[in-house]
Amino acid sequence: MSDLINTLAEHSASPFLTSTLAVAVAEIGDKTQLLSLLLITRFRNRWAIIAGILLATVINHGLSAWGGDWLGSRINDWLSNGTGELILGISFLLMAIWVLIPDKADDDEDDLSRWGAFAATTVLFFIAEIGDKTQIATVLLAAEFQSMWWVTAGTTLGMLIANVPVVIWGNHLMQRMPLNAARYITSAVFLALALWSLLSAI
């Protein structure tokens, strides 16, 4: 039993912890945090909002990690000479640059009053994550680590770490978040992943 636990820990720690850290920090100042602020001004049920964030993230990031896992295995099959790692390295490098650009809230969240807190949060968070930095990051992380389940678990936990405090404490917390520092830290994480992939390709 201890051997099984050690094996699981050895294979899961890196994708899980890296995915959690990357998304938790990347989400600081992201449009989903701004969406969380909007939702708590419209709805009182904080737990329904948190449940909606969880469900939307599991679905969105699960599909993204599945796609990334598939893509990573195809890259390794097609390009066994290090080119696959080179492509991932360049992708991580572009991600490191992209996360330095601040997000803005979308303008399509106007008619929420006819929805309940859970349904509104689930739908809006799922839509907000389509094409978002953290969705692309999830694809890249799953392609790198070839671990759909641990990457999904890590990115989902990272999303909750970033957004649940906003749901609970709202504007008071957002005004005190070091947004620029968070973007630099996230960029550094993806830069490190880029260097790791590029060195593996060489």
PyMOL commands that set and color helices and strands:
alter all, ss='L'
color gray80, all
select helices_A, chain A and resi 2-26+31-42+46-78+83-98+117-129+133-145+148-169+171-174+179-201
alter helices_A, ss='H'
color red, helices_A
deselect
rebuild
show_as cartoon
